[in-house]
Amino acid sequence: MQSYQLHIVSEHLKDRHPYLEAEFRDRYDPTQVTLAVFDRSIPKLVEIILMPDIEEFKYRDAIRTLNELVSHQENKSNIIDSNIHSRLFSFLRHTNIDIRRETILLLGSLFTVERGRRKIDAAFFAGVEAMLFEESRETREACAWCLNRVASGRDGVQLMITHGIVRVMINAYHRFSKLDAPNFVAETKFVILLLEAFQPILLTDDGIAFFLGTKTIKWMNDILRRLRQAPNLLHQMTGKVCHLTLAALGKLAVNPKAKAECIEEGVIFTANSFLVSHSESEVFHALETIMFCTILLEGKNQCVGAERDEILLQIIKLLHHSNVEIVKLAKQTLVNIADLPLGFAKIAGHMSVLIDLLDDIFGTRAVSHLAKLLPNPIKAATPPLLPAERQEEAKNVMRALGHFIRKYDDAIVVAVEECVKITEKIAPFLLLRDDKALQDLVAAVLIRICSKDEYNQSVLVEFIRKFEHVKHPIHQTTLPVEIKRYPRLAELLIPK
């Protein structure tokens, strides 16, 4: 607002006549703000705003001046106490765009505190509804910024839900976030402000209900996929769009119906492409979305059925992430997928080289799946030799299985109950003389199993008798020869 008063100064007598000024009341202009300073300034500005039918620029300047003062908390409190909210709400529909924009900015500042949000009523949302579709981008951005301030408190979120403004915000989001629009990049600030306002709304079931059945999840998924596939569109602003969209999907996926919609639209595959992002926030929210989706059976199936197990492998890689929260999400996601037997089997196979992590996440639950991953020597081309093409993979699985059986008594129970004739699968590893550490582990495992389970002991005795003359083609050794190197094992298996 103009903070000075113009005076015409002259030395001519005609300009100085009469020598005495008129009475103060006669020359007092109630719209002249420069006559009010300090504690009187805010009441004076409020007085101008409440005046009917004065020049538009005076309304505009008065509101603009309040915007300059409102950052001070005491001033903010005084403006709220002045009870001009109804007048400001009416200005949201003013024909002057500057007045509308300055008004919404002032209201946004007042709504950052609960006392300010208590003034909100239907008139405010009626004005906002029209402003969200203004041609002026700057005005729309100011409106979205104001809604962010309303949503900064749970009470404000409830007001937005009660008055149904969320539905209007979703429509505005659909209209102005079209990637093929020539001005998409210019609209990103408005889209970001809407997405930021969505975040607290999506923390409530009533808020999520507005998004269901509106194809918003499909819309968000398409935006993410296309931005990921078009590096030329990626920059600081669209990067924030990705982050906030993933965050929104992560919150939506908490809801059972939204979760099913995410799975149907292939959100898991899109989110997976962001697991390699350099942005920790994008990785976190992408993984969060996948984690919630894998609670449902179809979500597990999508992760397990992905080509070359790319989703599982990427999640397993995140177990080594520096962000502790991302690691927690990765573990929970794997636990969800492991509810599917095929999923657990694949996880166990890929994590057989990550024994400590496998133990930490699944414990002895992994034993039965590891045991089933071991090659069946009876079905091998040249029993009891391990298939050459699977030997390295089998050795990793055997090391992981050995870790559990040596460490936990429960693991032995699981192994003998869940895997028939498990000792037959383990014994061929004794022929691998070039890996002494593995040989020692296998011998220790067989000793523990045979000491506790007579059936598997007898199975192994019969297995050795059947193949006692078969030599390993490279190491030129047999099972009886290798068993004799371990006296305790020989005592259990070879008759004297």
Salt bridges, closest charged atoms under 4 A:
ASP15 OD1 - LYS14 NZ 3.35
GLU21 OE1 - ARG27 NH2 3.60
GLU47 OE1 - ARG40 NH2 3.00
GLU47 OE2 - LYS44 NZ 3.46
GLU55 OE1 - LYS58 NZ 3.66
ASP61 OD1 - ARG60 NE 2.98
ASP81 OD1 - ARG115 NH2 2.23
ASP98 OD1 - ARG101 NH2 2.62
GLU102 OE2 - ARG64 NE 3.36
GLU114 OE2 - ARG118 NH2 3.92
GLU134 OE2 - ARG100 NE 2.70
GLU138 OE2 - ARG101 NE 3.66
GLU141 OE1 - LYS189 NZ 3.97
ASP155 OD2 - ARG117 NE 3.00
GLU187 OE2 - ARG137 NE 3.43
GLU187 OE1 - ARG140 NH1 2.99
GLU196 OE2 - LYS240 NZ 3.26
ASP222 OD2 - LYS218 NZ 3.14
ASP222 OD1 - ARG225 NH2 2.75
GLU288 OE1 - HIS285 ND1 3.24
GLU307 OE2 - ARG308 NH1 2.89
ASP309 OD1 - LYS346 NZ 2.98
ASP309 OD2 - HIS350 NE2 2.85
GLU325 OE2 - LYS328 NZ 3.63
ASP339 OD2 - LYS300 NZ 3.52
ASP359 OD2 - HIS403 NE2 2.91
ASP359 OD2 - LYS407 NZ 3.07
ASP360 OD2 - LYS331 NZ 2.63
GLU392 OE2 - LYS395 NZ 3.58
ASP409 OD1 - ARG448 NH2 2.60
ASP434 OD1 - HIS475 NE2 3.37
ASP435 OD2 - LYS395 NZ 3.76
ASP435 OD2 - ARG399 NH2 2.76
ASP440 OD1 - LYS436 NZ 2.82
GLU462 OE2 - ARG465 NH2 2.37
GLU468 OE2 - HIS469 NE2 3.61
GLU482 OE2 - ARG433 NE 3.28
GLU482 OE1 - ARG485 NH1 2.75
GLU491 OE2 - ARG488 NH1 3.40
